[in-house]
């Protein structure tokens, strides 16, 4: 997916704030599902959430206001109790690697209790497993 760094996502130095990367990862993850015919909204409506249990970002270069970024999400693991994605952010103008990262998710019910991801969702996810975005 592509996006431009918005002014509100930058700090006083004009550099994208470190917290923005996690938001961009989420946007890429939701778009990744949509591009494969799955809907995070439908999953939520069915009573399943993917709670973030860990997230990591490795910052390589700065992104600044109005940079166009390409954010790739890749599914690395899809198990009944754990889903893992990796991410890569590239600046579109010069193709330089800006950041990489990963997030781990635990399926939860509406009461935020850990649960098994329904088999129907696992069957949709598994064909899209990869070894990572790098």
C-alpha positions in Angstrom: 0.0 0.0 0.0 1.1 3.6 -0.5 0.6 6.6 1.8 2.1 10.0 2.3 3.5 11.1 5.6 1.0 13.6 7.0 2.1 16.7 8.8 0.4 15.5 12.0 2.6 12.4 11.9 5.8 14.5 12.2 7.7 15.9 15.2 9.2 19.3 15.8 12.1 18.4 13.5 9.8 17.5 10.6 10.6 13.8 10.9 7.9 11.1 11.1 7.3 10.3 14.8 8.3 6.8 15.8 4.7 5.9 16.9 3.4 6.6 13.3 5.2 3.4 12.1 2.9 1.2 14.2 -0.2 2.9 12.8 1.2 2.4 9.2 1.8 -1.3 10.0 -1.8 -1.6 11.0 -3.1 0.1 7.9 -1.0 -2.2 5.7 -2.2 -5.3 7.6 -5.9 -4.4 7.1 -5.2 -3.6 3.5 -3.3 -6.9 3.1 -6.4 -8.8 4.3 -8.7 -6.8 2.0 -6.5 -7.5 -1.0 -6.9 -11.2 -0.3 -10.7 -11.1 0.0 -10.8 -11.0 3.8 -12.2 -8.3 5.9 -11.0 -7.4 9.4 -14.4 -5.7 9.9 -16.1 -9.0 9.2 -13.8 -10.8 11.6 -14.7 -8.3 14.3 -18.4 -8.6 13.6 -18.1 -12.3 14.0 -16.7 -11.7 17.5 -13.0 -12.3 16.7 -10.2 -9.7 17.3 -6.5 -10.0 16.7 -5.0 -8.3 19.8 -1.5 -7.1 19.4 0.7 -9.0 21.8 4.0 -7.6 20.6 5.3 -5.1 18.0 8.8 -4.2 16.9 10.2 -1.6 14.6 13.7 -1.3 13.2 14.2 2.3 12.0 16.7 2.5 9.1 16.2 6.0 7.8 14.0 9.0 8.5 10.7 9.7 6.7 9.6 13.3 6.5 6.5 15.2 5.8 5.0 14.4 2.4 7.3 11.5 1.6 5.4 8.9 -0.3 5.9 5.5 1.4 5.3 2.0 0.2 4.4 -0.3 3.0 4.4 -4.1 2.5 2.8 -6.5 5.0 3.6 -10.2 4.9 1.9 -13.0 6.8 4.6 -15.2 8.4 2.6 -17.4 10.8 -1.0 -18.4 11.0 -1.8 -20.7 13.9 -5.0 -21.2 15.9 -3.6 -19.0 18.8 -1.0 -16.8 17.1 -0.8 -14.8 13.9 2.5 -13.0 12.9 3.1 -10.3 10.3 6.3 -8.7 9.1 6.5 -5.3 7.4 8.8 -3.3 5.1 8.6 0.5 4.5 10.3 1.9 1.4 10.4 5.6 0.3 8.9 5.6 -3.2 11.1 8.4 -4.7 14.4 6.7 -4.1 13.4 3.1 -3.1 15.4 3.4 0.1 14.5 1.1 3.0 13.0 3.3 5.8 12.0 0.6 8.3 11.2 -3.0 8.9 9.1 -4.6 11.7 6.9 -7.3 12.9 3.7 -7.8 15.0 2.3 -10.8 16.8 -1.4 -11.1 17.4 -3.5 -13.3 19.7 -7.1 -14.1 18.7 -9.5 -12.8 21.3 -13.3 -12.8 21.8 -15.5 -9.8 22.6 -14.6 -10.1 26.3 -10.9 -9.9 25.3 -10.2 -13.5 26.3 -7.8 -15.5 24.3 -9.5 -17.9 21.9 -8.7 -20.1 19.0 -8.9 -18.5 15.6 -11.8 -20.1 13.8 -10.8 -22.8 11.2 -12.5 -20.9 8.5 -10.2 -17.9 9.0 -7.1 -20.1 9.3 -8.0 -21.8 5.9 -8.2 -18.4 4.3 -4.9 -17.2 5.8 -2.7 -20.2 5.4 -2.4 -20.1 1.6 -0.8 -16.6 1.9 2.0 -17.5 4.3 5.4 -16.2 3.3 8.9 -16.2 4.8 8.9 -12.4 5.3 8.9 -9.1 3.4 12.6 -8.8 3.1 
